[in-house]
Every structure is written in structure tokens, then in C-alpha cells.
């Protein structure tokens, strides 16, 4: 088994950037979910309630993100990694509340205009720690703005198994993994505990419970019923539909496409 693709999502709930290699940090892959859109009350926004967020495009440059929109091709925004208005805001992501740094009025206005929502862009503060739930910690791990865990891995065979049951195949991007691997049977990742990629030790924590975001077409931003309906018929456990495995990393390092998965 080996890594076939690596993905980051610098702004939570916006589309992925695919990489050939990435630095592994304790809180996730470098730049992954370091920014997030919130409403004026500080509550995070996601495609669950705003599927049109899937229509943005994100490119990783040397010192900034270059943002655009599929339906507004002349509207672009440059977001420097160093951007910081000097102001902070208390934000809520699920049951967690933390202080985040406001990116500034220019970013807020650009996103608000395209989403037709009064929203703000925030960045994870340098000194802020959002802790992984204690029962999943090994060495006091923390996470960025991802839902609950720093990493998500899915086997290509698992998607192939799902697509063999669908009338219309869905791309891996619907499931927003960080790491995709080839080799092994479908859902091989379900039985893993600890393993290494590129000398970096990972540990599985829990299966990933899937939501309505998997039903959003990445090209149109429209919701459907698949693949959640089909998954519910054979991947449901304890009232949750499971696909992929959440991970923590036990050390920092670098992973790359082609790296073997070692147990």
C-alpha cells in the first residue's frame, strides 16, 4: 500500500488543494484548515448550510493563497499567510470556543459579496490550541479548524467499492481526505491502529462519520441524495454513516506521494 494523493483545505469548507508532498504538523498538514469563515456571531460556516462554498477555488502560492470563484472568474483575492488585522474574535466551531485572529475588512467584504452573507474570515491564532478530545489523545494533540481530528485517510479501494454500487460514480473529493492510498482491500483502513508514512507515525482514532456535505456536487454546488443514501445501506453503525478513518500524528515530518504505508 502506498500514498497516491495528498490534500489540504486551507480555508475550512472550501475546496481542496492537491499536493505531491506536505509537512506533517501535530495539528494537521501544513496550512490545512488554518482559516475559517464565520458569521457575525462567530459561528463557523460550512457547506452543510451553504453549499455554494464549494464553488470557490484555492491555489497555494509561495507566501499567499490565491482565491477565485467558478461563477465570477474576474474576481480574485490574494490572501497573504501573514495577514493579520491585529484584532481577535471569539469563534465557535462545534462545541469549542477559541480566540481567532481576524483577517481584515478586505477579506470579509470579498467573501461576503460572493456568498451574499455577512461573514468574516479568521485565522487560527499562533498561541491558540484547540485540543483533540482527551480520550483520543496520546501526547496532548491539538487540531486546527478541522471538524474534530487533524487527519483523514481513505483507501482508493474503499471508494471503488462504493462506486461499484452507485449509478453515477462520485469522486474522492466528496469525502475531503488528507491522504489517499492504493492497495489492500476495501475498508482496509478500518482495521488499522498505528502505522508510518515517510517515517511519520500516525494513529487511528475513530471512523469518520459522514454528513450531507458528501452529497454536494463539486462542480455545481447542488445537493443530491448520493452517495449518502447508498452508504447508509452498508456502512451504518450506531446511527452514523462511516467512511474513512480519522488520525492523529505522533511526530512531525514530511509525507509524499509514493510513500509506502508501513505497519
C-alpha positions as CSV (number, residue, x, y, z in Angstrom):
1,X,0.0,0.0,0.0
2,X,1.2,3.5,-0.8
3,X,0.1,7.1,-0.8
4,X,-1.5,8.2,-4.1
5,X,-2.7,11.7,-3.3
6,X,-2.4,14.4,-0.6
7,X,-4.9,17.2,0.0
8,X,-5.2,20.2,2.2
9,X,-8.2,22.6,2.7
10,X,-6.6,25.9,3.9
11,X,-10.0,27.5,4.4
12,X,-12.4,25.3,6.2
13,X,-15.2,24.0,3.9
14,X,-13.7,25.5,0.8
15,X,-12.2,23.2,-1.9
16,X,-9.0,21.2,-1.7
17,X,-5.5,21.9,-2.9
18,X,-3.7,18.7,-4.1
19,X,0.0,18.4,-3.3
20,X,2.8,16.0,-4.2
21,X,4.2,16.3,-0.6
22,X,3.4,18.0,2.6
23,X,4.8,18.8,6.0
24,X,3.1,16.9,8.8
25,X,2.4,19.0,11.9
26,X,0.7,17.9,15.1
27,X,-2.4,19.9,14.3
28,X,-2.6,18.6,10.7
29,X,-0.9,19.0,7.4
30,X,0.8,22.4,6.9
31,X,-1.8,25.1,6.1
32,X,-4.7,22.7,6.5
33,X,-7.8,24.4,7.9
34,X,-5.8,27.3,9.3
35,X,-8.5,29.8,8.1
36,X,-12.3,29.7,8.6
37,X,-15.4,31.7,7.7
38,X,-17.7,32.8,10.5
39,X,-20.9,34.8,10.8
40,X,-21.0,38.0,12.8
41,X,-21.8,35.9,15.9
42,X,-18.6,34.0,15.4
43,X,-20.2,30.7,14.4
44,X,-18.4,28.7,11.7
45,X,-19.8,28.5,8.2
46,X,-19.7,25.3,6.2
47,X,-21.1,23.7,3.0
48,X,-23.7,21.9,5.2
49,X,-25.8,25.0,5.2
50,X,-24.0,27.0,2.5
51,X,-23.2,24.5,-0.3
52,X,-22.2,27.4,-2.6
53,X,-18.9,27.5,-0.6
54,X,-17.9,24.6,-2.9
55,X,-17.7,27.0,-5.9
56,X,-14.6,28.8,-4.6
57,X,-11.1,27.9,-5.9
58,X,-8.0,28.0,-3.8
59,X,-4.4,27.9,-5.0
60,X,-1.3,27.7,-2.9
61,X,1.5,30.2,-3.7
62,X,4.8,30.8,-2.1
63,X,3.6,33.3,0.6
64,X,-0.2,33.5,0.0
65,X,-3.4,31.8,-1.1
66,X,-4.9,32.9,-4.4
67,X,-8.7,32.7,-4.2
68,X,-11.2,32.8,-7.0
69,X,-14.8,31.7,-7.8
70,X,-16.1,29.5,-10.6
71,X,-19.0,31.7,-11.4
72,X,-17.2,35.0,-11.1
73,X,-13.9,34.4,-13.0
74,X,-12.8,38.0,-12.9
75,X,-13.0,38.2,-9.1
76,X,-9.8,37.2,-7.4
77,X,-8.3,37.7,-3.9
78,X,-4.8,37.4,-2.6
79,X,-4.6,36.2,1.0
80,X,-1.1,36.6,2.4
81,X,-0.1,33.9,5.0
82,X,1.0,36.8,7.3
83,X,-2.3,38.7,7.1
84,X,-3.5,39.9,10.5
85,X,-5.7,42.8,11.3
86,X,-4.4,42.8,14.9
87,X,-8.0,42.2,16.1
88,X,-9.3,39.0,17.6
89,X,-12.7,37.4,17.7
90,X,-14.1,34.6,19.8
91,X,-15.3,31.9,17.4
92,X,-17.4,28.7,17.8
93,X,-16.7,25.5,16.0
94,X,-19.0,22.7,17.1
95,X,-18.7,22.6,20.9
96,X,-15.3,24.5,21.0
97,X,-14.8,28.2,21.5
98,X,-11.4,29.8,20.8
99,X,-9.9,33.2,20.1
100,X,-9.1,33.6,16.4
101,X,-7.3,36.4,14.5
102,X,-9.5,38.5,12.1
103,X,-8.0,38.6,8.6
104,X,-9.3,42.1,7.9
105,X,-12.1,44.0,6.2
106,X,-10.9,43.4,2.6
107,X,-11.2,39.6,3.0
108,X,-14.5,40.0,4.9
109,X,-16.0,42.1,2.1
110,X,-14.8,39.8,-0.7
111,X,-16.3,36.7,0.8
112,X,-19.5,38.5,1.9
113,X,-20.1,39.8,-1.6
114,X,-19.7,36.4,-3.2
115,X,-21.6,34.4,-0.6
116,X,-24.3,37.0,0.0
117,X,-23.7,36.5,3.7
118,X,-22.3,39.0,6.2
119,X,-19.3,36.9,7.2
120,X,-15.7,37.3,8.4
121,X,-12.5,35.4,7.7
122,X,-10.5,34.3,10.7
123,X,-7.2,32.5,11.2
124,X,-6.1,30.2,13.9
125,X,-4.1,32.2,16.4
126,X,-0.4,31.3,16.8
127,X,-0.7,30.7,20.5
128,X,-4.2,29.1,20.4
129,X,-4.6,25.4,21.0
130,X,-7.8,23.5,20.2
131,X,-7.4,20.2,21.9
132,X,-8.3,16.8,20.4
133,X,-10.8,15.2,22.8
134,X,-9.0,13.7,25.7
135,X,-10.0,10.1,25.1
136,X,-8.3,10.2,21.7
137,X,-5.1,12.0,22.8
138,X,-1.7,10.2,23.1
139,X,0.6,13.2,23.6
140,X,-1.8,16.1,24.2
141,X,-2.5,16.5,20.5
142,X,-4.4,19.6,19.1
143,X,-6.2,20.3,15.9
144,X,-6.8,23.3,13.7
145,X,-10.3,24.2,12.4
146,X,-11.0,20.7,11.1
147,X,-14.2,19.2,12.5
148,X,-12.5,17.1,15.2
149,X,-9.3,15.4,14.1
150,X,-6.1,16.6,12.4
151,X,-6.0,14.0,9.6
152,X,-8.3,11.8,7.5
153,X,-7.2,8.8,5.4
154,X,-9.2,6.8,2.8
155,X,-8.2,3.9,0.6
156,X,-8.9,4.0,-3.1
157,X,-10.4,0.5,-2.8
158,X,-13.0,1.8,-0.4
159,X,-14.2,4.4,-2.9
160,X,-14.1,1.8,-5.7
161,X,-16.3,-0.4,-3.6
162,X,-18.8,2.4,-3.1
163,X,-18.8,3.5,-6.8
164,X,-19.5,-0.1,-7.8
165,X,-22.8,0.3,-6.0
166,X,-23.8,3.7,-7.5
167,X,-25.4,4.5,-10.8
168,X,-23.1,7.5,-11.1
169,X,-19.6,7.3,-9.6
170,X,-18.5,10.1,-7.2
171,X,-15.0,11.5,-6.9
172,X,-12.9,11.1,-3.8
173,X,-13.1,14.9,-3.3
174,X,-16.6,14.4,-1.9
175,X,-15.1,12.9,1.2
176,X,-12.4,15.6,1.8
177,X,-9.5,13.2,2.8
178,X,-6.0,14.4,3.6
179,X,-4.3,11.2,2.5
180,X,-5.5,8.6,-0.1
181,X,-3.7,5.3,-0.6
182,X,-3.8,2.5,-3.1
183,X,-3.5,-1.3,-2.4
184,X,-5.3,-3.5,0.0
185,X,-9.0,-4.5,0.2
186,X,-11.9,-2.1,0.5
187,X,-12.0,-0.5,4.0
188,X,-8.6,-1.9,5.0
189,X,-8.1,1.3,6.9
190,X,-10.9,0.3,9.3
191,X,-8.6,-2.3,11.0
192,X,-5.6,-0.1,11.5
193,X,-4.1,1.2,14.7
194,X,-0.6,2.6,14.3
195,X,1.4,2.9,11.1
196,X,4.1,5.1,9.4
197,X,4.2,7.1,6.2
198,X,7.6,8.7,5.3
199,X,8.9,8.0,8.8
200,X,5.9,9.8,10.4
201,X,4.0,7.8,12.9
202,X,0.2,8.0,12.8
203,X,-2.5,6.5,15.0
204,X,-6.2,6.0,14.0
205,X,-8.7,7.5,16.5
206,X,-12.2,6.8,15.2
207,X,-14.1,6.2,11.9
208,X,-15.2,9.4,10.1
209,X,-19.0,9.9,10.4
210,X,-20.3,11.3,7.1
211,X,-22.8,14.2,6.6
212,X,-24.7,15.9,3.9
213,X,-21.5,17.5,2.5
214,X,-20.8,14.3,0.7
215,X,-23.9,14.8,-1.5
216,X,-22.8,18.2,-2.8
217,X,-21.7,18.2,-6.5
218,X,-18.3,19.8,-6.6
219,X,-18.9,21.4,-10.0
220,X,-22.4,22.8,-9.4
221,X,-22.7,23.2,-5.7
222,X,-26.0,21.4,-5.8
223,X,-27.1,18.8,-3.2
224,X,-28.3,15.3,-4.1
225,X,-29.0,12.1,-2.1
226,X,-25.9,10.1,-3.1
227,X,-23.6,8.7,-2.0
228,X,-25.0,9.1,1.5
229,X,-28.2,7.0,0.7
230,X,-26.2,4.1,-0.6
231,X,-23.6,4.3,2.2
232,X,-26.4,4.1,4.7
233,X,-27.3,0.7,3.4
234,X,-24.0,-0.9,4.3
235,X,-21.8,1.5,6.2
236,X,-24.1,2.5,9.1
237,X,-23.1,1.8,12.7
238,X,-24.6,3.3,15.8
239,X,-26.7,5.6,13.8
240,X,-23.7,7.1,12.0
241,X,-22.6,6.5,8.3
242,X,-18.9,5.8,8.4
243,X,-16.3,6.2,5.6
244,X,-12.6,6.8,6.2
245,X,-10.5,6.9,9.3
246,X,-9.6,9.9,11.4
247,X,-5.9,10.1,12.6
248,X,-3.5,11.9,14.9
249,X,0.2,12.1,14.2
250,X,2.6,11.1,16.9
251,X,5.5,13.1,15.4
252,X,6.2,15.7,12.8
253,X,7.8,15.1,9.4
254,X,7.1,15.0,5.8
255,X,5.0,12.7,3.6
256,X,4.9,12.4,-0.2
257,X,3.0,10.6,-3.0
258,X,4.6,7.2,-3.4
259,X,5.5,6.7,0.2
260,X,4.7,3.2,1.4
261,X,2.4,2.6,4.4
262,X,4.4,0.6,7.0
263,X,2.9,-1.3,9.9
